[in-house]
Amino acid sequence: MSRLPKWFEREFSNWTTPDMFPNLLCRLQGTPVRLEELLSDLPRSVLAAADGTWSILENAGHLIDLEALWDARLSDFLAGAEVLTEADLSNRKTYLANHNDRDPRAVQVAFRADRTSFLARFEGLELADYGRTSIHPRLRMPMRLIDTLAFIAEHDDHHLARILELRVEAGYPRPLPAGDACGKVEGIHVTPEKGGEMVAVDAIRALAGEGLEGDRYQLAAGTFSKGEGRRRQATLIEAEALEAAARDFGVELAAGESRRNVTTRGVALRGLVGREFAVGAVRMRGVQLSEPCGHLEKLTGKPLRRALKHRAGLKAEILDDGMIRVGDPVRV
């Protein structure tokens, strides 16, 4: 029996102010990471188990199903609509989606991609936009855009809390704290010369303060070595970002084409600027986000700047000597 209050019985008040939007956007950005932590170590038998209520996968899938509603309501606010788009209170979409038959990893990737696309729409908004007001159709009360962000964050937390309940009921402990959050290395690519074809390797030696052995930035031969060699001792990119570029923008990019050294999965690289983390046994420190540029577009012949905006990876310093191998954990 769930101890959570029923969602439709909850009451909401407009408690926050428009200048709180950075906090709420950060909270919403973290939901995919928290979902992945809750699901990553569970077998399908637990993920799809149902006790007359939604399973873990159905709760996770429901988060995907609601992204279209949040997107529509953002459009309502920006268009000055009097009343926000109505939700389907029967949750028909979730009941018909067969989320229990889906690949759990695909569910996580799809949610991360949808949430990333939604949050990208806020990049050009002004503070005044967060004070725009429309009527919430179910609550029948005025709601500002900032209140809607808080509403979405509470909805996220409601389903994450239910997933945690189901996880614990199945005999699985709470996930490790954030300090032990773990992703993995999916690929390693290097090249000894600027503009050269990136070559996939199974393992590479990291040299503290220099780079990955034999790579153009370790050899001070990269395109940007003169200006920012220290910041490019290693570069990383999320496999999920490449998948999202294909999904959202139709831009297919192989890991090596991104010209990043290490392709990861299951770890949010954007949060690692200024933080230490470990790739296998090698400690690194995030220095700066990588952004797609004209040079990368020229080398690939693909329109990457929009597709990879704010998700083109991370530049890092190498703090330890050691080997990095495909399949190694990435610990934050």
Secondary structure, DSSP 4 states (H G I P E B T S, - for coil): ---SPPGGG--------GGGHHHHHHHHHHHHHHHHHHHTT--HHHHT--SSS--HHHHHHHHHHHHHHHHHHHHHHHHT-SBPPPP-TT-HHHHHS-GGGS-HHHHHHHHHHHHHHHHHTTTT--GGGGG-EEEETTTTEEEEHHHHHHHHHHHHHHHHHHHHHHHHHTTPPPPPPGGG-EEEEEEEEE-SSTTPPPEEESEEEEETTTEETTSTTTTT-STTHHHHTGGGSEEEEEHHHHHHHHHHH-----TGGGT-SEEEESS-GGGGBT-EEEETTEEEEEEEE----HHHHHHHTS-HHHHTTT-S-EEEEE-S-EEEETT-EEE-
